[in-house]
Amino acid sequence: MPLAAIPAVAGFVGYSLVGAGAFGFSVRVPILQGLTSMLVGYVLTLVVVYLLGMLA
C-alpha cells in the first residue's frame, strides 16, 4: 500500500505545488483539486491491483 501512494503523492507535488509548463509558462492545479485527484488515483491504484490479483 505505501508503494501505491508514491505516484499519487508525486503527481500532487508535481501538478499542485511545482506546476507543469513549457515555454516559460507554468500552470498549477488548485490544492483542493490536487488532493482530490491524489486520493482518487490512490484508491483506483489499489482497486486495480486487487482486481488483477483476483484475476491471477
PQR file with spaces between the fields and no chain letter, atoms N, CA, C, O and H, PARSE charges and radii, in Angstrom:
ATOM       1  N    MET     1       0.808   -1.200    0.000 -0.4000 1.5000
ATOM       2  CA   MET     1       0.000    0.000    0.000 -0.0000 2.0000
ATOM       3  C    MET     1       0.852    1.266    0.000  0.5500 1.7000
ATOM       4  O    MET     1       0.471    2.238   -0.653 -0.5500 1.4000
ATOM       5  N    PRO     2       1.985    1.303    0.699 -0.5600 1.5000
ATOM       6  CA   PRO     2       2.786    2.522    0.622  0.2800 2.0000
ATOM       7  C    PRO     2       3.345    2.767   -0.784  0.5500 1.7000
ATOM       8  O    PRO     2       3.494    3.913   -1.206 -0.5500 1.4000
ATOM       9  N    LEU     3       3.648    1.694   -1.499 -0.4000 1.5000
ATOM      10  CA   LEU     3       4.170    1.870   -2.853 -0.0000 2.0000
ATOM      11  C    LEU     3       3.118    2.428   -3.794  0.5500 1.7000
ATOM      12  O    LEU     3       3.461    3.121   -4.751 -0.5500 1.4000
ATOM      13  H    LEU     3       3.526    0.762   -1.157  0.4000 1.0000
ATOM      14  N    ALA     4       1.848    2.145   -3.547 -0.4000 1.5000
ATOM      15  CA   ALA     4       0.780    2.686   -4.382 -0.0000 2.0000
ATOM      16  C    ALA     4       0.599    4.185   -4.150  0.5500 1.7000
ATOM      17  O    ALA     4       0.049    4.882   -5.002 -0.5500 1.4000
ATOM      18  H    ALA     4       1.569    1.581   -2.770  0.4000 1.0000
ATOM      19  N    ALA     5       1.058    4.681   -3.006 -0.4000 1.5000
ATOM      20  CA   ALA     5       0.913    6.103   -2.695 -0.0000 2.0000
ATOM      21  C    ALA     5       1.982    6.964   -3.380  0.5500 1.7000
ATOM      22  O    ALA     5       1.800    8.173   -3.530 -0.5500 1.4000
ATOM      23  H    ALA     5       1.505    4.114   -2.314  0.4000 1.0000
ATOM      24  N    ILE     6       3.077    6.358   -3.789 -0.4000 1.5000
ATOM      25  CA   ILE     6       4.178    7.144   -4.361 -0.0000 2.0000
ATOM      26  C    ILE     6       3.757    7.909   -5.619  0.5500 1.7000
ATOM      27  O    ILE     6       4.011    9.111   -5.685 -0.5500 1.4000
ATOM      28  H    ILE     6       3.225    5.377   -3.667  0.4000 1.0000
ATOM      29  N    PRO     7       3.123    7.279   -6.626 -0.5600 1.5000
ATOM      30  CA   PRO     7       2.726    8.052   -7.807  0.2800 2.0000
ATOM      31  C    PRO     7       1.670    9.116   -7.497  0.5500 1.7000
ATOM      32  O    PRO     7       1.674   10.191   -8.096 -0.5500 1.4000
ATOM      33  N    ALA     8       0.767    8.814   -6.559 -0.4000 1.5000
ATOM      34  CA   ALA     8      -0.270    9.785   -6.214 -0.0000 2.0000
ATOM      35  C    ALA     8       0.333   11.025   -5.562  0.5500 1.7000
ATOM      36  O    ALA     8      -0.023   12.150   -5.912 -0.5500 1.4000
ATOM      37  H    ALA     8       0.764    7.941   -6.072  0.4000 1.0000
ATOM      38  N    VAL     9       1.242   10.819   -4.617 -0.4000 1.5000
ATOM      39  CA   VAL     9       1.878   11.954   -3.931 -0.0000 2.0000
ATOM      40  C    VAL     9       2.775   12.726   -4.895  0.5500 1.7000
ATOM      41  O    VAL     9       2.805   13.957   -4.865 -0.5500 1.4000
ATOM      42  H    VAL     9       1.531    9.905   -4.332  0.4000 1.0000
ATOM      43  N    ALA    10       3.500   12.016   -5.742 -0.4000 1.5000
ATOM      44  CA   ALA    10       4.364   12.690   -6.709 -0.0000 2.0000
ATOM      45  C    ALA    10       3.554   13.513   -7.701  0.5500 1.7000
ATOM      46  O    ALA    10       3.963   14.609   -8.085 -0.5500 1.4000
ATOM      47  H    ALA    10       3.476   11.016   -5.766  0.4000 1.0000
ATOM      48  N    GLY    11       2.408   12.989   -8.116 -0.4000 1.5000
ATOM      49  CA   GLY    11       1.540   13.754   -9.012 -0.0000 2.0000
ATOM      50  C    GLY    11       1.000   15.002   -8.351  0.5500 1.7000
ATOM      51  O    GLY    11       0.918   16.057   -8.980 -0.5500 1.4000
ATOM      52  H    GLY    11       2.075   12.099   -7.805  0.4000 1.0000
ATOM      53  N    PHE    12       0.628   14.891   -7.075 -0.4000 1.5000
ATOM      54  CA   PHE    12       0.148   16.058   -6.336 -0.0000 2.0000
ATOM      55  C    PHE    12       1.228   17.126   -6.226  0.5500 1.7000
ATOM      56  O    PHE    12       0.978   18.302   -6.491 -0.5500 1.4000
ATOM      57  H    PHE    12       0.695   14.034   -6.564  0.4000 1.0000
ATOM      58  N    VAL    13       2.417   16.713   -5.837 -0.4000 1.5000
ATOM      59  CA   VAL    13       3.519   17.669   -5.700 -0.0000 2.0000
ATOM      60  C    VAL    13       3.854   18.288   -7.055  0.5500 1.7000
ATOM      61  O    VAL    13       4.079   19.494   -7.159 -0.5500 1.4000
ATOM      62  H    VAL    13       2.620   15.758   -5.622  0.4000 1.0000
ATOM      63  N    GLY    14       3.884   17.461   -8.077 -0.4000 1.5000
ATOM      64  CA   GLY    14       4.267   17.956   -9.395 -0.0000 2.0000
ATOM      65  C    GLY    14       3.265   18.929   -9.982  0.5500 1.7000
ATOM      66  O    GLY    14       3.657   19.964  -10.522 -0.5500 1.4000
ATOM      67  H    GLY    14       3.701   16.482   -7.993  0.4000 1.0000
ATOM      68  N    TYR    15       1.987   18.621   -9.889 -0.4000 1.5000
ATOM      69  CA   TYR    15       0.990   19.463  -10.543 -0.0000 2.0000
ATOM      70  C    TYR    15       0.437   20.574   -9.665  0.5500 1.7000
ATOM      71  O    TYR    15       0.049   21.620  -10.185 -0.5500 1.4000
ATOM      72  H    TYR    15       1.669   17.780   -9.450  0.4000 1.0000
ATOM      73  N    SER    16       0.389   20.382   -8.345 -0.4000 1.5000
ATOM      74  CA   SER    16      -0.195   21.406   -7.476 -0.0000 2.0000
ATOM      75  C    SER    16       0.848   22.342   -6.877  0.5500 1.7000
ATOM      76  O    SER    16       0.598   23.541   -6.748 -0.5500 1.4000
ATOM      77  H    SER    16       0.704   19.533   -7.922  0.4000 1.0000
ATOM      78  N    LEU    17       1.993   21.822   -6.515 -0.4000 1.5000
ATOM      79  CA   LEU    17       2.988   22.658   -5.846 -0.0000 2.0000
ATOM      80  C    LEU    17       4.029   23.212   -6.819  0.5500 1.7000
ATOM      81  O    LEU    17       4.377   24.391   -6.751 -0.5500 1.4000
ATOM      82  H    LEU    17       2.196   20.848   -6.619  0.4000 1.0000
ATOM      83  N    VAL    18       4.518   22.377   -7.710 -0.4000 1.5000
ATOM      84  CA   VAL    18       5.553   22.820   -8.647 -0.0000 2.0000
ATOM      85  C    VAL    18       4.926   23.401   -9.897  0.5500 1.7000
ATOM      86  O    VAL    18       5.296   24.492  -10.331 -0.5500 1.4000
ATOM      87  H    VAL    18       4.236   21.420   -7.765  0.4000 1.0000
ATOM      88  N    GLY    19       3.989   22.687  -10.475 -0.4000 1.5000
ATOM      89  CA   GLY    19       3.332   23.131  -11.694 -0.0000 2.0000
ATOM      90  C    GLY    19       3.965   22.505  -12.923  0.5500 1.7000
ATOM      91  O    GLY    19       5.116   22.068  -12.902 -0.5500 1.4000
ATOM      92  H    GLY    19       3.689   21.800  -10.123  0.4000 1.0000
ATOM      93  N    ALA    20       3.196   22.471  -13.977 -0.4000 1.5000
ATOM      94  CA   ALA    20       3.673   21.936  -15.244 -0.0000 2.0000
ATOM      95  C    ALA    20       3.660   23.071  -16.255  0.5500 1.7000
ATOM      96  O    ALA    20       2.730   23.876  -16.287 -0.5500 1.4000
ATOM      97  H    ALA    20       2.261   22.825  -13.994  0.4000 1.0000
ATOM      98  N    GLY    21       4.675   23.128  -17.060 -0.4000 1.5000
ATOM      99  CA   GLY    21       4.708   24.213  -18.010 -0.0000 2.0000
ATOM     100  C    GLY    21       5.721   24.010  -19.104  0.5500 1.7000
ATOM     101  O    GLY    21       6.523   23.076  -19.093 -0.5500 1.4000
ATOM     102  H    GLY    21       5.431   22.474  -17.034  0.4000 1.0000
ATOM     103  N    ALA    22       5.652   24.920  -20.045 -0.4000 1.5000
ATOM     104  CA   ALA    22       6.586   24.922  -21.165 -0.0000 2.0000
ATOM     105  C    ALA    22       6.663   26.341  -21.711  0.5500 1.7000
ATOM     106  O    ALA    22       5.723   27.123  -21.570 -0.5500 1.4000
ATOM     107  H    ALA    22       5.000   25.678  -20.054  0.4000 1.0000
ATOM     108  N    PHE    23       7.769   26.659  -22.323 -0.4000 1.5000
ATOM     109  CA   PHE    23       7.982   27.963  -22.963 -0.0000 2.0000
ATOM     110  C    PHE    23       7.813   29.124  -21.990  0.5500 1.7000
ATOM     111  O    PHE    23       7.337   30.193  -22.374 -0.5500 1.4000
ATOM     112  H    PHE    23       8.533   26.023  -22.437  0.4000 1.0000
ATOM     113  N    GLY    24       8.199   28.921  -20.740 -0.4000 1.5000
ATOM     114  CA   GLY    24       8.165   29.992  -19.762 -0.0000 2.0000
ATOM     115  C    GLY    24       6.846   30.161  -19.029  0.5500 1.7000
ATOM     116  O    GLY    24       6.743   31.020  -18.153 -0.5500 1.4000
ATOM     117  H    GLY    24       8.585   28.053  -20.428  0.4000 1.0000
ATOM     118  N    PHE    25       5.833   29.367  -19.361 -0.4000 1.5000
ATOM     119  CA   PHE    25       4.537   29.452  -18.696 -0.0000 2.0000
ATOM     120  C    PHE    25       4.383   28.254  -17.767  0.5500 1.7000
ATOM     121  O    PHE    25       4.741   27.132  -18.126 -0.5500 1.4000
ATOM     122  H    PHE    25       5.917   28.670  -20.072  0.4000 1.0000
ATOM     123  N    SER    26       3.854   28.494  -16.585 -0.4000 1.5000
ATOM     124  CA   SER    26       3.641   27.422  -15.616 -0.0000 2.0000
ATOM     125  C    SER    26       2.169   27.382  -15.245  0.5500 1.7000
ATOM     126  O    SER    26       1.562   28.417  -14.972 -0.5500 1.4000
ATOM     127  H    SER    26       3.563   29.406  -16.294  0.4000 1.0000
ATOM     128  N    VAL    27       1.601   26.194  -15.235 -0.4000 1.5000
ATOM     129  CA   VAL    27       0.195   26.006  -14.891 -0.0000 2.0000
ATOM     130  C    VAL    27       0.141   25.101  -13.673  0.5500 1.7000
ATOM     131  O    VAL    27       0.771   24.044  -13.650 -0.5500 1.4000
ATOM     132  H    VAL    27       2.094   25.353  -15.456  0.4000 1.0000
ATOM     133  N    ARG    28      -0.610   25.512  -12.664 -0.4000 1.5000
ATOM     134  CA   ARG    28      -0.759   24.725  -11.444 -0.0000 2.0000
ATOM     135  C    ARG    28      -2.218   24.362  -11.238  0.5500 1.7000
ATOM     136  O    ARG    28      -3.125   25.119  -11.585 -0.5500 1.4000
ATOM     137  H    ARG    28      -1.121   26.371  -12.682  0.4000 1.0000
ATOM     138  N    VAL    29      -2.420   23.190  -10.667 -0.4000 1.5000
ATOM     139  CA   VAL    29      -3.756   22.730  -10.301 -0.0000 2.0000
ATOM     140  C    VAL    29      -4.042   23.260   -8.898  0.5500 1.7000
ATOM     141  O    VAL    29      -3.144   23.258   -8.056 -0.5500 1.4000
ATOM     142  H    VAL    29      -1.683   22.575  -10.385  0.4000 1.0000
ATOM     143  N    PRO    30      -5.263   23.714   -8.622 -0.5600 1.5000
ATOM     144  CA   PRO    30      -5.587   24.158   -7.259  0.2800 2.0000
ATOM     145  C    PRO    30      -5.370   23.040   -6.231  0.5500 1.7000
ATOM     146  O    PRO    30      -5.485   21.857   -6.552 -0.5500 1.4000
ATOM     147  N    ILE    31      -5.058   23.431   -5.005 -0.4000 1.5000
ATOM     148  CA   ILE    31      -4.695   22.474   -3.953 -0.0000 2.0000
ATOM     149  C    ILE    31      -5.817   21.468   -3.691  0.5500 1.7000
ATOM     150  O    ILE    31      -5.551   20.269   -3.610 -0.5500 1.4000
ATOM     151  H    ILE    31      -4.964   24.392   -4.744  0.4000 1.0000
ATOM     152  N    LEU    32      -7.046   21.923   -3.559 -0.4000 1.5000
ATOM     153  CA   LEU    32      -8.154   21.017   -3.267 -0.0000 2.0000
ATOM     154  C    LEU    32      -8.368   20.026   -4.411  0.5500 1.7000
ATOM     155  O    LEU    32      -8.611   18.843   -4.172 -0.5500 1.4000
ATOM     156  H    LEU    32      -7.262   22.898   -3.625  0.4000 1.0000
ATOM     157  N    GLN    33      -8.281   20.498   -5.631 -0.4000 1.5000
ATOM     158  CA   GLN    33      -8.417   19.608   -6.783 -0.0000 2.0000
ATOM     159  C    GLN    33      -7.249   18.627   -6.847  0.5500 1.7000
ATOM     160  O    GLN    33      -7.432   17.470   -7.225 -0.5500 1.4000
ATOM     161  H    GLN    33      -8.084   21.459   -5.826  0.4000 1.0000
ATOM     162  N    GLY    34      -6.066   19.078   -6.484 -0.4000 1.5000
ATOM     163  CA   GLY    34      -4.907   18.199   -6.457 -0.0000 2.0000
ATOM     164  C    GLY    34      -5.035   17.120   -5.394  0.5500 1.7000
ATOM     165  O    GLY    34      -4.681   15.966   -5.638 -0.5500 1.4000
ATOM     166  H    GLY    34      -5.918   20.018   -6.177  0.4000 1.0000
ATOM     167  N    LEU    35      -5.539   17.482   -4.214 -0.4000 1.5000
ATOM     168  CA   LEU    35      -5.748   16.495   -3.151 -0.0000 2.0000
ATOM     169  C    LEU    35      -6.813   15.470   -3.551  0.5500 1.7000
ATOM     170  O    LEU    35      -6.667   14.277   -3.285 -0.5500 1.4000
ATOM     171  H    LEU    35      -5.826   18.419   -4.016  0.4000 1.0000
ATOM     172  N    THR    36      -7.882   15.945   -4.191 -0.4000 1.5000
ATOM     173  CA   THR    36      -8.925   15.040   -4.656 -0.0000 2.0000
ATOM     174  C    THR    36      -8.385   14.086   -5.701  0.5500 1.7000
ATOM     175  O    THR    36      -8.663   12.887   -5.662 -0.5500 1.4000
ATOM     176  H    THR    36      -8.001   16.914   -4.407  0.4000 1.0000
ATOM     177  N    SER    37      -7.620   14.613   -6.628 -0.4000 1.5000
ATOM     178  CA   SER    37      -7.022   13.778   -7.666 -0.0000 2.0000
ATOM     179  C    SER    37      -6.059   12.764   -7.073  0.5500 1.7000
ATOM     180  O    SER    37      -6.007   11.620   -7.526 -0.5500 1.4000
ATOM     181  H    SER    37      -7.394   15.587   -6.661  0.4000 1.0000
ATOM     182  N    MET    38      -5.296   13.168   -6.068 -0.4000 1.5000
ATOM     183  CA   MET    38      -4.363   12.270   -5.408 -0.0000 2.0000
ATOM     184  C    MET    38      -5.115   11.130   -4.726  0.5500 1.7000
ATOM     185  O    MET    38      -4.719    9.970   -4.845 -0.5500 1.4000
ATOM     186  H    MET    38      -5.337   14.097   -5.700  0.4000 1.0000
ATOM     187  N    LEU    39      -6.183   11.443   -4.020 -0.4000 1.5000
ATOM     188  CA   LEU    39      -6.960   10.425   -3.323 -0.0000 2.0000
ATOM     189  C    LEU    39      -7.617    9.463   -4.307  0.5500 1.7000
ATOM     190  O    LEU    39      -7.591    8.250   -4.097 -0.5500 1.4000
ATOM     191  H    LEU    39      -6.505   12.384   -3.923  0.4000 1.0000
ATOM     192  N    VAL    40      -8.202    9.989   -5.371 -0.4000 1.5000
ATOM     193  CA   VAL    40      -8.840    9.135   -6.371 -0.0000 2.0000
ATOM     194  C    VAL    40      -7.812    8.247   -7.059  0.5500 1.7000
ATOM     195  O    VAL    40      -8.071    7.064   -7.283 -0.5500 1.4000
ATOM     196  H    VAL    40      -8.223   10.975   -5.541  0.4000 1.0000
ATOM     197  N    GLY    41      -6.656    8.797   -7.395 -0.4000 1.5000
ATOM     198  CA   GLY    41      -5.605    7.999   -8.022 -0.0000 2.0000
ATOM     199  C    GLY    41      -5.111    6.887   -7.120  0.5500 1.7000
ATOM     200  O    GLY    41      -4.848    5.778   -7.587 -0.5500 1.4000
ATOM     201  H    GLY    41      -6.446    9.757   -7.214  0.4000 1.0000
ATOM     202  N    TYR    42      -4.983    7.166   -5.848 -0.4000 1.5000
ATOM     203  CA   TYR    42      -4.531    6.163   -4.879 -0.0000 2.0000
ATOM     204  C    TYR    42      -5.551    5.033   -4.757  0.5500 1.7000
ATOM     205  O    TYR    42      -5.190    3.857   -4.794 -0.5500 1.4000
ATOM     206  H    TYR    42      -5.196    8.067   -5.468  0.4000 1.0000
ATOM     207  N    VAL    43      -6.816    5.394   -4.612 -0.4000 1.5000
ATOM     208  CA   VAL    43      -7.865    4.381   -4.472 -0.0000 2.0000
ATOM     209  C    VAL    43      -7.977    3.548   -5.748  0.5500 1.7000
ATOM     210  O    VAL    43      -8.114    2.327   -5.674 -0.5500 1.4000
ATOM     211  H    VAL    43      -7.109    6.350   -4.582  0.4000 1.0000
ATOM     212  N    LEU    44      -7.919    4.187   -6.912 -0.4000 1.5000
ATOM     213  CA   LEU    44      -8.013    3.436   -8.156 -0.0000 2.0000
ATOM     214  C    LEU    44      -6.825    2.500   -8.343  0.5500 1.7000
ATOM     215  O    LEU    44      -6.982    1.405   -8.881 -0.5500 1.4000
ATOM     216  H    LEU    44      -7.807    5.179   -6.973  0.4000 1.0000
ATOM     217  N    THR    45      -5.655    2.912   -7.911 -0.4000 1.5000
ATOM     218  CA   THR    45      -4.487    2.028   -7.983 -0.0000 2.0000
ATOM     219  C    THR    45      -4.696    0.796   -7.115  0.5500 1.7000
ATOM     220  O    THR    45      -4.393   -0.319   -7.538 -0.5500 1.4000
ATOM     221  H    THR    45      -5.527    3.802   -7.474  0.4000 1.0000
ATOM     222  N    LEU    46      -5.211    0.987   -5.903 -0.4000 1.5000
ATOM     223  CA   LEU    46      -5.477   -0.156   -5.025 -0.0000 2.0000
ATOM     224  C    LEU    46      -6.546   -1.073   -5.609  0.5500 1.7000
ATOM     225  O    LEU    46      -6.434   -2.295   -5.501 -0.5500 1.4000
ATOM     226  H    LEU    46      -5.458    1.893   -5.559  0.4000 1.0000
ATOM     227  N    VAL    47      -7.567   -0.513   -6.215 -0.4000 1.5000
ATOM     228  CA   VAL    47      -8.639   -1.312   -6.827 -0.0000 2.0000
ATOM     229  C    VAL    47      -8.084   -2.133   -7.987  0.5500 1.7000
ATOM     230  O    VAL    47      -8.400   -3.317   -8.112 -0.5500 1.4000
ATOM     231  H    VAL    47      -7.658    0.479   -6.303  0.4000 1.0000
ATOM     232  N    VAL    48      -7.273   -1.527   -8.825 -0.4000 1.5000
ATOM     233  CA   VAL    48      -6.722   -2.237   -9.979 -0.0000 2.0000
ATOM     234  C    VAL    48      -5.796   -3.363   -9.525  0.5500 1.7000
ATOM     235  O    VAL    48      -5.833   -4.452  -10.097 -0.5500 1.4000
ATOM     236  H    VAL    48      -7.016   -0.566   -8.724  0.4000 1.0000
ATOM     237  N    VAL    49      -4.973   -3.125   -8.515 -0.4000 1.5000
ATOM     238  CA   VAL    49      -4.099   -4.174   -8.004 -0.0000 2.0000
ATOM     239  C    VAL    49      -4.926   -5.322   -7.423  0.5500 1.7000
ATOM     240  O    VAL    49      -4.588   -6.487   -7.629 -0.5500 1.4000
ATOM     241  H    VAL    49      -4.943   -2.241   -8.050  0.4000 1.0000
ATOM     242  N    TYR    50      -5.987   -5.013   -6.711 -0.4000 1.5000
ATOM     243  CA   TYR    50      -6.854   -6.051   -6.156 -0.0000 2.0000
ATOM     244  C    TYR    50      -7.512   -6.863   -7.270  0.5500 1.7000
ATOM     245  O    TYR    50      -7.537   -8.092   -7.215 -0.5500 1.4000
ATOM     246  H    TYR    50      -6.261   -4.066   -6.544  0.4000 1.0000
ATOM     247  N    LEU    51      -8.043   -6.174   -8.279 -0.4000 1.5000
ATOM     248  CA   LEU    51      -8.719   -6.879   -9.382 -0.0000 2.0000
ATOM     249  C    LEU    51      -7.735   -7.748  -10.167  0.5500 1.7000
ATOM     250  O    LEU    51      -8.081   -8.861  -10.564 -0.5500 1.4000
ATOM     251  H    LEU    51      -8.023   -5.175   -8.324  0.4000 1.0000
ATOM     252  N    LEU    52      -6.543   -7.267  -10.390 -0.4000 1.5000
ATOM     253  CA   LEU    52      -5.539   -8.082  -11.086 -0.0000 2.0000
ATOM     254  C    LEU    52      -5.131   -9.282  -10.244  0.5500 1.7000
ATOM     255  O    LEU    52      -4.863  -10.355  -10.782 -0.5500 1.4000
ATOM     256  H    LEU    52      -6.262   -6.364  -10.067  0.4000 1.0000
ATOM     257  N    GLY    53      -5.082   -9.110   -8.941 -0.4000 1.5000
ATOM     258  CA   GLY    53      -4.804  -10.238   -8.051 -0.0000 2.0000
ATOM     259  C    GLY    53      -5.904  -11.280   -8.092  0.5500 1.7000
ATOM     260  O    GLY    53      -5.628  -12.480   -8.062 -0.5500 1.4000
ATOM     261  H    GLY    53      -5.300   -8.238   -8.503  0.4000 1.0000
ATOM     262  N    MET    54      -7.143  -10.836   -8.159 -0.4000 1.5000
ATOM     263  CA   MET    54      -8.267  -11.771   -8.263 -0.0000 2.0000
ATOM     264  C    MET    54      -8.259  -12.482   -9.619  0.5500 1.7000
ATOM     265  O    MET    54      -8.601  -13.661   -9.709 -0.5500 1.4000
ATOM     266  H    MET    54      -7.368   -9.862   -8.183  0.4000 1.0000
ATOM     267  N    LEU    55      -7.876  -11.775  -10.644 -0.4000 1.5000
ATOM     268  CA   LEU    55      -7.814  -12.356  -11.986 -0.0000 2.0000
ATOM     269  C    LEU    55      -6.725  -13.415  -12.072  0.5500 1.7000
ATOM     270  O    LEU    55      -6.904  -14.450  -12.715 -0.5500 1.4000
ATOM     271  H    LEU    55      -7.599  -10.817  -10.570  0.4000 1.0000
ATOM     272  N    ALA    56      -5.611  -13.157  -11.431 -0.4000 1.5000
ATOM     273  CA   ALA    56      -4.498  -14.110  -11.474 -0.0000 2.0000
ATOM     274  C    ALA    56      -4.832  -15.320  -10.640  0.5500 1.7000
ATOM     275  O    ALA    56      -4.026  -16.245  -10.543 -0.5500 1.4000
ATOM     276  H    ALA    56      -5.465  -12.317  -10.909  0.4000 1.0000
